[in-house]
Amino acid sequence: MFIVIETHGGAEYAVIATDENDNNLVFDSFIEALDEAKNCHVGIVI
């Protein structure tokens, strides 16, 4: 399982990427998570 961390503004502002209902996004594949990270400001996959 993979999550996307958005680190825009530095590590102290890092948050887990969420959907429109503020639920944490969890991905089964690295590719899906990587696609989401591309939509974030400085997104990384964990």
PDB file of all heavy atoms in Angstrom:
ATOM      1  N   MET A   1       0.844  -1.177   0.000  1.00  0.00           N
ATOM      2  CA  MET A   1       0.000   0.000   0.000  1.00  0.00           C
ATOM      3  C   MET A   1       0.883   1.232   0.000  1.00  0.00           C
ATOM      4  O   MET A   1       1.935   1.253   0.621  1.00  0.00           O
ATOM      5  CB  MET A   1      -0.930  -0.025   1.203  1.00  0.00           C
ATOM      6  CG  MET A   1      -1.933  -1.153   1.129  1.00  0.00           C
ATOM      7  SD  MET A   1      -3.004  -1.341   2.581  1.00  0.00           S
ATOM      8  CE  MET A   1      -3.720   0.238   2.736  1.00  0.00           C
ATOM      9  N   PHE A   2       0.426   2.261  -0.687  1.00  0.00           N
ATOM     10  CA  PHE A   2       1.195   3.478  -0.848  1.00  0.00           C
ATOM     11  C   PHE A   2       0.333   4.688  -0.504  1.00  0.00           C
ATOM     12  O   PHE A   2      -0.878   4.679  -0.724  1.00  0.00           O
ATOM     13  CB  PHE A   2       1.680   3.620  -2.297  1.00  0.00           C
ATOM     14  CG  PHE A   2       2.524   2.475  -2.759  1.00  0.00           C
ATOM     15  CD1 PHE A   2       1.943   1.385  -3.382  1.00  0.00           C
ATOM     16  CD2 PHE A   2       3.886   2.480  -2.563  1.00  0.00           C
ATOM     17  CE1 PHE A   2       2.718   0.316  -3.811  1.00  0.00           C
ATOM     18  CE2 PHE A   2       4.671   1.415  -2.977  1.00  0.00           C
ATOM     19  CZ  PHE A   2       4.081   0.341  -3.609  1.00  0.00           C
ATOM     20  N   ILE A   3       0.979   5.723   0.050  1.00  0.00           N
ATOM     21  CA  ILE A   3       0.325   7.002   0.276  1.00  0.00           C
ATOM     22  C   ILE A   3       1.154   8.076  -0.396  1.00  0.00           C
ATOM     23  O   ILE A   3       2.330   7.874  -0.711  1.00  0.00           O
ATOM     24  CB  ILE A   3       0.124   7.336   1.771  1.00  0.00           C
ATOM     25  CG1 ILE A   3       1.473   7.403   2.487  1.00  0.00           C
ATOM     26  CG2 ILE A   3      -0.810   6.356   2.446  1.00  0.00           C
ATOM     27  CD1 ILE A   3       1.380   7.943   3.913  1.00  0.00           C
ATOM     28  N   VAL A   4       0.548   9.221  -0.615  1.00  0.00           N
ATOM     29  CA  VAL A   4       1.242  10.357  -1.209  1.00  0.00           C
ATOM     30  C   VAL A   4       1.319  11.449  -0.153  1.00  0.00           C
ATOM     31  O   VAL A   4       0.318  11.809   0.468  1.00  0.00           O
ATOM     32  CB  VAL A   4       0.505  10.873  -2.465  1.00  0.00           C
ATOM     33  CG1 VAL A   4       1.152  12.129  -3.007  1.00  0.00           C
ATOM     34  CG2 VAL A   4       0.444   9.791  -3.530  1.00  0.00           C
ATOM     35  N   ILE A   5       2.525  11.949   0.051  1.00  0.00           N
ATOM     36  CA  ILE A   5       2.760  13.050   0.985  1.00  0.00           C
ATOM     37  C   ILE A   5       3.020  14.304   0.167  1.00  0.00           C
ATOM     38  O   ILE A   5       3.884  14.308  -0.715  1.00  0.00           O
ATOM     39  CB  ILE A   5       3.979  12.774   1.898  1.00  0.00           C
ATOM     40  CG1 ILE A   5       3.819  11.449   2.648  1.00  0.00           C
ATOM     41  CG2 ILE A   5       4.223  13.931   2.855  1.00  0.00           C
ATOM     42  CD1 ILE A   5       2.767  11.440   3.718  1.00  0.00           C
ATOM     43  N   GLU A   6       2.270  15.360   0.454  1.00  0.00           N
ATOM     44  CA  GLU A   6       2.488  16.635  -0.212  1.00  0.00           C
ATOM     45  C   GLU A   6       3.354  17.494   0.698  1.00  0.00           C
ATOM     46  O   GLU A   6       3.005  17.730   1.862  1.00  0.00           O
ATOM     47  CB  GLU A   6       1.153  17.316  -0.493  1.00  0.00           C
ATOM     48  CG  GLU A   6       1.296  18.552  -1.318  1.00  0.00           C
ATOM     49  CD  GLU A   6      -0.017  19.046  -1.881  1.00  0.00           C
ATOM     50  OE1 GLU A   6      -1.062  18.412  -1.662  1.00  0.00           O
ATOM     51  OE2 GLU A   6       0.021  20.080  -2.535  1.00  0.00           O
ATOM     52  N   THR A   7       4.514  17.930   0.203  1.00  0.00           N
ATOM     53  CA  THR A   7       5.489  18.631   1.044  1.00  0.00           C
ATOM     54  C   THR A   7       5.687  20.087   0.635  1.00  0.00           C
ATOM     55  O   THR A   7       6.708  20.685   0.949  1.00  0.00           O
ATOM     56  CB  THR A   7       6.846  17.910   0.993  1.00  0.00           C
ATOM     57  OG1 THR A   7       7.329  17.915  -0.353  1.00  0.00           O
ATOM     58  CG2 THR A   7       6.746  16.498   1.508  1.00  0.00           C
ATOM     59  N   HIS A   8       4.726  20.652  -0.056  1.00  0.00           N
ATOM     60  CA  HIS A   8       4.836  22.051  -0.488  1.00  0.00           C
ATOM     61  C   HIS A   8       5.005  22.965   0.716  1.00  0.00           C
ATOM     62  O   HIS A   8       4.236  22.896   1.666  1.00  0.00           O
ATOM     63  CB  HIS A   8       3.592  22.456  -1.280  1.00  0.00           C
ATOM     64  CG  HIS A   8       3.632  23.853  -1.803  1.00  0.00           C
ATOM     65  ND1 HIS A   8       4.491  24.224  -2.807  1.00  0.00           N
ATOM     66  CD2 HIS A   8       2.935  24.945  -1.468  1.00  0.00           C
ATOM     67  CE1 HIS A   8       4.314  25.506  -3.068  1.00  0.00           C
ATOM     68  NE2 HIS A   8       3.367  25.965  -2.265  1.00  0.00           N
ATOM     69  N   GLY A   9       6.040  23.771   0.721  1.00  0.00           N
ATOM     70  CA  GLY A   9       6.304  24.680   1.836  1.00  0.00           C
ATOM     71  C   GLY A   9       7.299  24.126   2.831  1.00  0.00           C
ATOM     72  O   GLY A   9       7.610  24.779   3.820  1.00  0.00           O
ATOM     73  N   GLY A  10       7.762  22.914   2.632  1.00  0.00           N
ATOM     74  CA  GLY A  10       8.745  22.312   3.530  1.00  0.00           C
ATOM     75  C   GLY A  10       8.174  21.168   4.332  1.00  0.00           C
ATOM     76  O   GLY A  10       6.958  20.955   4.393  1.00  0.00           O
ATOM     77  N   ALA A  11       9.079  20.435   4.969  1.00  0.00           N
ATOM     78  CA  ALA A  11       8.686  19.236   5.715  1.00  0.00           C
ATOM     79  C   ALA A  11       7.718  19.539   6.859  1.00  0.00           C
ATOM     80  O   ALA A  11       6.866  18.715   7.182  1.00  0.00           O
ATOM     81  CB  ALA A  11       9.928  18.537   6.257  1.00  0.00           C
ATOM     82  N   GLU A  12       7.818  20.698   7.468  1.00  0.00           N
ATOM     83  CA  GLU A  12       6.932  21.022   8.588  1.00  0.00           C
ATOM     84  C   GLU A  12       5.474  21.181   8.152  1.00  0.00           C
ATOM     85  O   GLU A  12       4.565  21.164   8.984  1.00  0.00           O
ATOM     86  CB  GLU A  12       7.397  22.276   9.338  1.00  0.00           C
ATOM     87  CG  GLU A  12       7.397  23.541   8.522  1.00  0.00           C
ATOM     88  CD  GLU A  12       8.695  23.817   7.790  1.00  0.00           C
ATOM     89  OE1 GLU A  12       9.502  22.899   7.584  1.00  0.00           O
ATOM     90  OE2 GLU A  12       8.903  24.960   7.389  1.00  0.00           O
ATOM     91  N   TYR A  13       5.238  21.323   6.841  1.00  0.00           N
ATOM     92  CA  TYR A  13       3.873  21.460   6.326  1.00  0.00           C
ATOM     93  C   TYR A  13       3.396  20.214   5.591  1.00  0.00           C
ATOM     94  O   TYR A  13       2.361  20.241   4.925  1.00  0.00           O
ATOM     95  CB  TYR A  13       3.797  22.661   5.376  1.00  0.00           C
ATOM     96  CG  TYR A  13       4.168  23.957   6.041  1.00  0.00           C
ATOM     97  CD1 TYR A  13       5.382  24.574   5.777  1.00  0.00           C
ATOM     98  CD2 TYR A  13       3.317  24.549   6.966  1.00  0.00           C
ATOM     99  CE1 TYR A  13       5.738  25.757   6.395  1.00  0.00           C
ATOM    100  CE2 TYR A  13       3.663  25.732   7.599  1.00  0.00           C
ATOM    101  CZ  TYR A  13       4.876  26.331   7.305  1.00  0.00           C
ATOM    102  OH  TYR A  13       5.219  27.504   7.928  1.00  0.00           O
ATOM    103  N   ALA A  14       4.130  19.114   5.687  1.00  0.00           N
ATOM    104  CA  ALA A  14       3.795  17.888   4.970  1.00  0.00           C
ATOM    105  C   ALA A  14       2.449  17.329   5.434  1.00  0.00           C
ATOM    106  O   ALA A  14       2.166  17.290   6.627  1.00  0.00           O
ATOM    107  CB  ALA A  14       4.892  16.846   5.172  1.00  0.00           C
ATOM    108  N   VAL A  15       1.637  16.923   4.462  1.00  0.00           N
ATOM    109  CA  VAL A  15       0.331  16.329   4.741  1.00  0.00           C
ATOM    110  C   VAL A  15       0.116  15.147   3.801  1.00  0.00           C
ATOM    111  O   VAL A  15       0.658  15.098   2.702  1.00  0.00           O
ATOM    112  CB  VAL A  15      -0.826  17.332   4.569  1.00  0.00           C
ATOM    113  CG1 VAL A  15      -0.729  18.455   5.589  1.00  0.00           C
ATOM    114  CG2 VAL A  15      -0.874  17.893   3.169  1.00  0.00           C
ATOM    115  N   ILE A  16      -0.703  14.209   4.238  1.00  0.00           N
ATOM    116  CA  ILE A  16      -1.103  13.094   3.383  1.00  0.00           C
ATOM    117  C   ILE A  16      -2.148  13.617   2.400  1.00  0.00           C
ATOM    118  O   ILE A  16      -3.071  14.345   2.787  1.00  0.00           O
ATOM    119  CB  ILE A  16      -1.688  11.944   4.213  1.00  0.00           C
ATOM    120  CG1 ILE A  16      -0.624  11.376   5.151  1.00  0.00           C
ATOM    121  CG2 ILE A  16      -2.252  10.843   3.313  1.00  0.00           C
ATOM    122  CD1 ILE A  16      -1.152  10.341   6.130  1.00  0.00           C
ATOM    123  N   ALA A  17      -1.996  13.259   1.128  1.00  0.00           N
ATOM    124  CA  ALA A  17      -2.966  13.661   0.114  1.00  0.00           C
ATOM    125  C   ALA A  17      -4.341  13.094   0.467  1.00  0.00           C
ATOM    126  O   ALA A  17      -4.463  11.951   0.904  1.00  0.00           O
ATOM    127  CB  ALA A  17      -2.527  13.171  -1.258  1.00  0.00           C
ATOM    128  N   THR A  18      -5.373  13.917   0.281  1.00  0.00           N
ATOM    129  CA  THR A  18      -6.739  13.523   0.615  1.00  0.00           C
ATOM    130  C   THR A  18      -7.655  13.694  -0.589  1.00  0.00           C
ATOM    131  O   THR A  18      -7.341  14.415  -1.535  1.00  0.00           O
ATOM    132  CB  THR A  18      -7.290  14.354   1.788  1.00  0.00           C
ATOM    133  OG1 THR A  18      -7.268  15.735   1.440  1.00  0.00           O
ATOM    134  CG2 THR A  18      -6.479  14.143   3.052  1.00  0.00           C
ATOM    135  N   ASP A  19      -8.820  13.058  -0.515  1.00  0.00           N
ATOM    136  CA  ASP A  19      -9.822  13.245  -1.551  1.00  0.00           C
ATOM    137  C   ASP A  19     -10.694  14.451  -1.211  1.00  0.00           C
ATOM    138  O   ASP A  19     -10.426  15.165  -0.238  1.00  0.00           O
ATOM    139  CB  ASP A  19     -10.651  11.971  -1.756  1.00  0.00           C
ATOM    140  CG  ASP A  19     -11.496  11.577  -0.565  1.00  0.00           C
ATOM    141  OD1 ASP A  19     -11.667  12.372   0.392  1.00  0.00           O
ATOM    142  OD2 ASP A  19     -12.003  10.435  -0.566  1.00  0.00           O
ATOM    143  N   GLU A  20     -11.738  14.678  -1.974  1.00  0.00           N
ATOM    144  CA  GLU A  20     -12.603  15.846  -1.771  1.00  0.00           C
ATOM    145  C   GLU A  20     -13.376  15.808  -0.451  1.00  0.00           C
ATOM    146  O   GLU A  20     -13.888  16.820   0.006  1.00  0.00           O
ATOM    147  CB  GLU A  20     -13.563  16.021  -2.950  1.00  0.00           C
ATOM    148  CG  GLU A  20     -14.473  14.850  -3.215  1.00  0.00           C
ATOM    149  CD  GLU A  20     -13.827  13.754  -4.060  1.00  0.00           C
ATOM    150  OE1 GLU A  20     -12.739  13.944  -4.619  1.00  0.00           O
ATOM    151  OE2 GLU A  20     -14.429  12.666  -4.119  1.00  0.00           O
ATOM    152  N   ASN A  21     -13.435  14.625   0.198  1.00  0.00           N
ATOM    153  CA  ASN A  21     -14.105  14.485   1.493  1.00  0.00           C
ATOM    154  C   ASN A  21     -13.114  14.438   2.651  1.00  0.00           C
ATOM    155  O   ASN A  21     -13.472  14.045   3.762  1.00  0.00           O
ATOM    156  CB  ASN A  21     -14.970  13.226   1.512  1.00  0.00           C
ATOM    157  CG  ASN A  21     -16.093  13.310   0.510  1.00  0.00           C
ATOM    158  OD1 ASN A  21     -16.730  14.350   0.352  1.00  0.00           O
ATOM    159  ND2 ASN A  21     -16.351  12.222  -0.197  1.00  0.00           N
ATOM    160  N   ASP A  22     -11.859  14.821   2.388  1.00  0.00           N
ATOM    161  CA  ASP A  22     -10.780  14.826   3.378  1.00  0.00           C
ATOM    162  C   ASP A  22     -10.411  13.439   3.908  1.00  0.00           C
ATOM    163  O   ASP A  22      -9.872  13.310   4.994  1.00  0.00           O
ATOM    164  CB  ASP A  22     -11.082  15.775   4.543  1.00  0.00           C
ATOM    165  CG  ASP A  22     -11.042  17.232   4.121  1.00  0.00           C
ATOM    166  OD1 ASP A  22     -10.254  17.559   3.209  1.00  0.00           O
ATOM    167  OD2 ASP A  22     -11.773  18.052   4.708  1.00  0.00           O
ATOM    168  N   ASN A  23     -10.698  12.396   3.140  1.00  0.00           N
ATOM    169  CA  ASN A  23     -10.253  11.044   3.484  1.00  0.00           C
ATOM    170  C   ASN A  23      -8.859  10.835   2.909  1.00  0.00           C
ATOM    171  O   ASN A  23      -8.582  11.243   1.775  1.00  0.00           O
ATOM    172  CB  ASN A  23     -11.203   9.991   2.900  1.00  0.00           C
ATOM    173  CG  ASN A  23     -12.584  10.099   3.488  1.00  0.00           C
ATOM    174  OD1 ASN A  23     -12.747  10.232   4.690  1.00  0.00           O
ATOM    175  ND2 ASN A  23     -13.593  10.059   2.633  1.00  0.00           N
ATOM    176  N   ASN A  24      -7.968  10.208   3.675  1.00  0.00           N
ATOM    177  CA  ASN A  24      -6.623   9.922   3.186  1.00  0.00           C
ATOM    178  C   ASN A  24      -6.691   9.026   1.961  1.00  0.00           C
ATOM    179  O   ASN A  24      -7.457   8.072   1.923  1.00  0.00           O
ATOM    180  CB  ASN A  24      -5.787   9.228   4.261  1.00  0.00           C
ATOM    181  CG  ASN A  24      -5.482  10.121   5.428  1.00  0.00           C
ATOM    182  OD1 ASN A  24      -5.577  11.335   5.340  1.00  0.00           O
ATOM    183  ND2 ASN A  24      -5.103   9.525   6.538  1.00  0.00           N
ATOM    184  N   LEU A  25      -5.883   9.353   0.965  1.00  0.00           N
ATOM    185  CA  LEU A  25      -5.805   8.517  -0.232  1.00  0.00           C
ATOM    186  C   LEU A  25      -4.773   7.422  -0.011  1.00  0.00           C
ATOM    187  O   LEU A  25      -3.637   7.697   0.370  1.00  0.00           O
ATOM    188  CB  LEU A  25      -5.403   9.365  -1.439  1.00  0.00           C
ATOM    189  CG  LEU A  25      -6.415  10.415  -1.883  1.00  0.00           C
ATOM    190  CD1 LEU A  25      -5.829  11.273  -3.001  1.00  0.00           C
ATOM    191  CD2 LEU A  25      -7.689   9.738  -2.365  1.00  0.00           C
ATOM    192  N   VAL A  26      -5.166   6.167  -0.232  1.00  0.00           N
ATOM    193  CA  VAL A  26      -4.290   5.010  -0.110  1.00  0.00           C
ATOM    194  C   VAL A  26      -4.380   4.262  -1.438  1.00  0.00           C
ATOM    195  O   VAL A  26      -5.468   4.004  -1.944  1.00  0.00           O
ATOM    196  CB  VAL A  26      -4.719   4.098   1.058  1.00  0.00           C
ATOM    197  CG1 VAL A  26      -3.835   2.883   1.146  1.00  0.00           C
ATOM    198  CG2 VAL A  26      -4.707   4.877   2.369  1.00  0.00           C
ATOM    199  N   PHE A  27      -3.220   3.915  -1.986  1.00  0.00           N
ATOM    200  CA  PHE A  27      -3.163   3.290  -3.303  1.00  0.00           C
ATOM    201  C   PHE A  27      -2.585   1.884  -3.201  1.00  0.00           C
ATOM    202  O   PHE A  27      -1.666   1.642  -2.436  1.00  0.00           O
ATOM    203  CB  PHE A  27      -2.297   4.138  -4.242  1.00  0.00           C
ATOM    204  CG  PHE A  27      -2.803   5.546  -4.396  1.00  0.00           C
ATOM    205  CD1 PHE A  27      -2.342   6.556  -3.573  1.00  0.00           C
ATOM    206  CD2 PHE A  27      -3.759   5.852  -5.339  1.00  0.00           C
ATOM    207  CE1 PHE A  27      -2.818   7.847  -3.694  1.00  0.00           C
ATOM    208  CE2 PHE A  27      -4.242   7.144  -5.473  1.00  0.00           C
ATOM    209  CZ  PHE A  27      -3.770   8.139  -4.644  1.00  0.00           C
ATOM    210  N   ASP A  28      -3.115   0.982  -4.010  1.00  0.00           N
ATOM    211  CA  ASP A  28      -2.625  -0.396  -4.048  1.00  0.00           C
ATOM    212  C   ASP A  28      -1.396  -0.540  -4.935  1.00  0.00           C
ATOM    213  O   ASP A  28      -0.608  -1.457  -4.750  1.00  0.00           O
ATOM    214  CB  ASP A  28      -3.718  -1.346  -4.538  1.00  0.00           C
ATOM    215  CG  ASP A  28      -4.828  -1.491  -3.511  1.00  0.00           C
ATOM    216  OD1 ASP A  28      -4.539  -1.477  -2.304  1.00  0.00           O
ATOM    217  OD2 ASP A  28      -5.993  -1.611  -3.939  1.00  0.00           O
ATOM    218  N   SER A  29      -1.238   0.367  -5.897  1.00  0.00           N
ATOM    219  CA  SER A  29      -0.087   0.256  -6.788  1.00  0.00           C
ATOM    220  C   SER A  29       0.757   1.530  -6.744  1.00  0.00           C
ATOM    221  O   SER A  29       0.237   2.632  -6.538  1.00  0.00           O
ATOM    222  CB  SER A  29      -0.528  -0.025  -8.225  1.00  0.00           C
ATOM    223  OG  SER A  29      -0.943   1.154  -8.872  1.00  0.00           O
ATOM    224  N   PHE A  30       2.052   1.344  -6.958  1.00  0.00           N
ATOM    225  CA  PHE A  30       2.978   2.462  -6.977  1.00  0.00           C
ATOM    226  C   PHE A  30       2.652   3.415  -8.125  1.00  0.00           C
ATOM    227  O   PHE A  30       2.729   4.633  -7.969  1.00  0.00           O
ATOM    228  CB  PHE A  30       4.416   1.950  -7.109  1.00  0.00           C
ATOM    229  CG  PHE A  30       5.437   3.042  -7.147  1.00  0.00           C
ATOM    230  CD1 PHE A  30       5.800   3.708  -5.999  1.00  0.00           C
ATOM    231  CD2 PHE A  30       6.025   3.411  -8.352  1.00  0.00           C
ATOM    232  CE1 PHE A  30       6.735   4.725  -6.029  1.00  0.00           C
ATOM    233  CE2 PHE A  30       6.960   4.424  -8.400  1.00  0.00           C
ATOM    234  CZ  PHE A  30       7.314   5.093  -7.234  1.00  0.00           C
ATOM    235  N   ILE A  31       2.254   2.887  -9.257  1.00  0.00           N
ATOM    236  CA  ILE A  31       1.948   3.706 -10.434  1.00  0.00           C
ATOM    237  C   ILE A  31       0.770   4.640 -10.157  1.00  0.00           C
ATOM    238  O   ILE A  31       0.805   5.819 -10.517  1.00  0.00           O
ATOM    239  CB  ILE A  31       1.666   2.820 -11.671  1.00  0.00           C
ATOM    240  CG1 ILE A  31       2.892   1.968 -12.002  1.00  0.00           C
ATOM    241  CG2 ILE A  31       1.224   3.649 -12.865  1.00  0.00           C
ATOM    242  CD1 ILE A  31       4.140   2.756 -12.350  1.00  0.00           C
ATOM    243  N   GLU A  32      -0.283   4.130  -9.522  1.00  0.00           N
ATOM    244  CA  GLU A  32      -1.427   4.976  -9.169  1.00  0.00           C
ATOM    245  C   GLU A  32      -1.007   6.085  -8.223  1.00  0.00           C
ATOM    246  O   GLU A  32      -1.425   7.234  -8.375  1.00  0.00           O
ATOM    247  CB  GLU A  32      -2.531   4.147  -8.523  1.00  0.00           C
ATOM    248  CG  GLU A  32      -3.245   3.208  -9.452  1.00  0.00           C
ATOM    249  CD  GLU A  32      -4.248   2.328  -8.727  1.00  0.00           C
ATOM    250  OE1 GLU A  32      -4.117   2.122  -7.510  1.00  0.00           O
ATOM    251  OE2 GLU A  32      -5.160   1.840  -9.396  1.00  0.00           O
ATOM    252  N   ALA A  33      -0.194   5.748  -7.232  1.00  0.00           N
ATOM    253  CA  ALA A  33       0.281   6.742  -6.273  1.00  0.00           C
ATOM    254  C   ALA A  33       1.164   7.775  -6.963  1.00  0.00           C
ATOM    255  O   ALA A  33       1.062   8.978  -6.680  1.00  0.00           O
ATOM    256  CB  ALA A  33       1.041   6.068  -5.136  1.00  0.00           C
ATOM    257  N   LEU A  34       2.004   7.341  -7.871  1.00  0.00           N
ATOM    258  CA  LEU A  34       2.873   8.249  -8.600  1.00  0.00           C
ATOM    259  C   LEU A  34       2.059   9.223  -9.452  1.00  0.00           C
ATOM    260  O   LEU A  34       2.377  10.414  -9.525  1.00  0.00           O
ATOM    261  CB  LEU A  34       3.838   7.455  -9.470  1.00  0.00           C
ATOM    262  CG  LEU A  34       4.994   8.211 -10.088  1.00  0.00           C
ATOM    263  CD1 LEU A  34       5.846   8.871  -9.021  1.00  0.00           C
ATOM    264  CD2 LEU A  34       5.831   7.263 -10.923  1.00  0.00           C
ATOM    265  N   ASP A  35       0.997   8.749 -10.071  1.00  0.00           N
ATOM    266  CA  ASP A  35       0.113   9.632 -10.846  1.00  0.00           C
ATOM    267  C   ASP A  35      -0.500  10.699  -9.954  1.00  0.00           C
ATOM    268  O   ASP A  35      -0.612  11.857 -10.352  1.00  0.00           O
ATOM    269  CB  ASP A  35      -0.988   8.831 -11.536  1.00  0.00           C
ATOM    270  CG  ASP A  35      -0.488   8.039 -12.729  1.00  0.00           C
ATOM    271  OD1 ASP A  35       0.604   8.360 -13.247  1.00  0.00           O
ATOM    272  OD2 ASP A  35      -1.191   7.093 -13.131  1.00  0.00           O
ATOM    273  N   GLU A  36      -0.917  10.324  -8.747  1.00  0.00           N
ATOM    274  CA  GLU A  36      -1.474  11.306  -7.801  1.00  0.00           C
ATOM    275  C   GLU A  36      -0.403  12.298  -7.364  1.00  0.00           C
ATOM    276  O   GLU A  36      -0.670  13.500  -7.257  1.00  0.00           O
ATOM    277  CB  GLU A  36      -2.068  10.607  -6.584  1.00  0.00           C
ATOM    278  CG  GLU A  36      -2.642  11.549  -5.539  1.00  0.00           C
ATOM    279  CD  GLU A  36      -3.826  12.371  -6.025  1.00  0.00           C
ATOM    280  OE1 GLU A  36      -4.559  11.928  -6.928  1.00  0.00           O
ATOM    281  OE2 GLU A  36      -4.030  13.486  -5.491  1.00  0.00           O
ATOM    282  N   ALA A  37       0.801  11.826  -7.117  1.00  0.00           N
ATOM    283  CA  ALA A  37       1.898  12.702  -6.688  1.00  0.00           C
ATOM    284  C   ALA A  37       2.202  13.763  -7.738  1.00  0.00           C
ATOM    285  O   ALA A  37       2.578  14.889  -7.395  1.00  0.00           O
ATOM    286  CB  ALA A  37       3.141  11.882  -6.386  1.00  0.00           C
ATOM    287  N   LYS A  38       2.018  13.420  -8.999  1.00  0.00           N
ATOM    288  CA  LYS A  38       2.248  14.390 -10.080  1.00  0.00           C
ATOM    289  C   LYS A  38       1.247  15.534 -10.029  1.00  0.00           C
ATOM    290  O   LYS A  38       1.520  16.617 -10.546  1.00  0.00           O
ATOM    291  CB  LYS A  38       2.186  13.693 -11.431  1.00  0.00           C
ATOM    292  CG  LYS A  38       3.341  12.758 -11.672  1.00  0.00           C
ATOM    293  CD  LYS A  38       3.193  12.042 -12.995  1.00  0.00           C
ATOM    294  CE  LYS A  38       4.306  11.034 -13.201  1.00  0.00           C
ATOM    295  NZ  LYS A  38       4.131  10.263 -14.446  1.00  0.00           N
ATOM    296  N   ASN A  39       0.076  15.313  -9.404  1.00  0.00           N
ATOM    297  CA  ASN A  39      -0.952  16.351  -9.293  1.00  0.00           C
ATOM    298  C   ASN A  39      -0.770  17.221  -8.047  1.00  0.00           C
ATOM    299  O   ASN A  39      -1.533  18.162  -7.851  1.00  0.00           O
ATOM    300  CB  ASN A  39      -2.343  15.718  -9.255  1.00  0.00           C
ATOM    301  CG  ASN A  39      -2.690  15.031 -10.553  1.00  0.00           C
ATOM    302  OD1 ASN A  39      -2.306  15.491 -11.616  1.00  0.00           O
ATOM    303  ND2 ASN A  39      -3.392  13.925 -10.472  1.00  0.00           N
ATOM    304  N   CYS A  40       0.191  16.897  -7.212  1.00  0.00           N
ATOM    305  CA  CYS A  40       0.437  17.620  -5.965  1.00  0.00           C
ATOM    306  C   CYS A  40       1.568  18.635  -6.122  1.00  0.00           C
ATOM    307  O   CYS A  40       2.362  18.545  -7.049  1.00  0.00           O
ATOM    308  CB  CYS A  40       0.834  16.643  -4.840  1.00  0.00           C
ATOM    309  SG  CYS A  40      -0.444  15.493  -4.386  1.00  0.00           S
ATOM    310  N   HIS A  41       1.644  19.568  -5.184  1.00  0.00           N
ATOM    311  CA  HIS A  41       2.787  20.464  -5.099  1.00  0.00           C
ATOM    312  C   HIS A  41       3.861  19.720  -4.340  1.00  0.00           C
ATOM    313  O   HIS A  41       3.719  19.475  -3.149  1.00  0.00           O
ATOM    314  CB  HIS A  41       2.443  21.746  -4.349  1.00  0.00           C
ATOM    315  CG  HIS A  41       1.369  22.556  -4.983  1.00  0.00           C
ATOM    316  ND1 HIS A  41       1.509  23.141  -6.215  1.00  0.00           N
ATOM    317  CD2 HIS A  41       0.132  22.863  -4.572  1.00  0.00           C
ATOM    318  CE1 HIS A  41       0.412  23.788  -6.520  1.00  0.00           C
ATOM    319  NE2 HIS A  41      -0.461  23.628  -5.541  1.00  0.00           N
ATOM    320  N   VAL A  42       4.910  19.298  -5.004  1.00  0.00           N
ATOM    321  CA  VAL A  42       6.024  18.562  -4.424  1.00  0.00           C
ATOM    322  C   VAL A  42       5.526  17.297  -3.719  1.00  0.00           C
ATOM    323  O   VAL A  42       5.749  17.099  -2.530  1.00  0.00           O
ATOM    324  CB  VAL A  42       6.854  19.438  -3.470  1.00  0.00           C
ATOM    325  CG1 VAL A  42       8.191  18.780  -3.153  1.00  0.00           C
ATOM    326  CG2 VAL A  42       7.092  20.834  -4.018  1.00  0.00           C
ATOM    327  N   GLY A  43       4.833  16.434  -4.450  1.00  0.00           N
ATOM    328  CA  GLY A  43       4.322  15.188  -3.892  1.00  0.00           C
ATOM    329  C   GLY A  43       5.365  14.092  -3.933  1.00  0.00           C
ATOM    330  O   GLY A  43       6.121  13.976  -4.884  1.00  0.00           O
ATOM    331  N   ILE A  44       5.403  13.282  -2.874  1.00  0.00           N
ATOM    332  CA  ILE A  44       6.288  12.123  -2.821  1.00  0.00           C
ATOM    333  C   ILE A  44       5.467  10.893  -2.451  1.00  0.00           C
ATOM    334  O   ILE A  44       4.460  11.004  -1.763  1.00  0.00           O
ATOM    335  CB  ILE A  44       7.472  12.299  -1.842  1.00  0.00           C
ATOM    336  CG1 ILE A  44       6.970  12.580  -0.421  1.00  0.00           C
ATOM    337  CG2 ILE A  44       8.406  13.402  -2.296  1.00  0.00           C
ATOM    338  CD1 ILE A  44       8.059  12.584   0.623  1.00  0.00           C
ATOM    339  N   VAL A  45       5.902   9.737  -2.905  1.00  0.00           N
ATOM    340  CA  VAL A  45       5.199   8.481  -2.642  1.00  0.00           C
ATOM    341  C   VAL A  45       5.923   7.737  -1.537  1.00  0.00           C
ATOM    342  O   VAL A  45       7.127   7.579  -1.560  1.00  0.00           O
ATOM    343  CB  VAL A  45       5.133   7.604  -3.914  1.00  0.00           C
ATOM    344  CG1 VAL A  45       4.452   6.274  -3.616  1.00  0.00           C
ATOM    345  CG2 VAL A  45       4.404   8.346  -5.028  1.00  0.00           C
ATOM    346  N   ILE A  46       5.171   7.269  -0.545  1.00  0.00           N
ATOM    347  CA  ILE A  46       5.697   6.482   0.563  1.00  0.00           C
ATOM    348  C   ILE A  46       5.022   5.129   0.545  1.00  0.00           C
ATOM    349  O   ILE A  46       3.846   5.028   0.398  1.00  0.00           O
ATOM    350  CB  ILE A  46       5.396   7.151   1.925  1.00  0.00           C
ATOM    351  CG1 ILE A  46       5.886   8.567   1.954  1.00  0.00           C
ATOM    352  CG2 ILE A  46       5.912   6.325   3.052  1.00  0.00           C
ATOM    353  CD1 ILE A  46       7.329   8.755   2.231  1.00  0.00           C
TER     354      ILE A  46
END
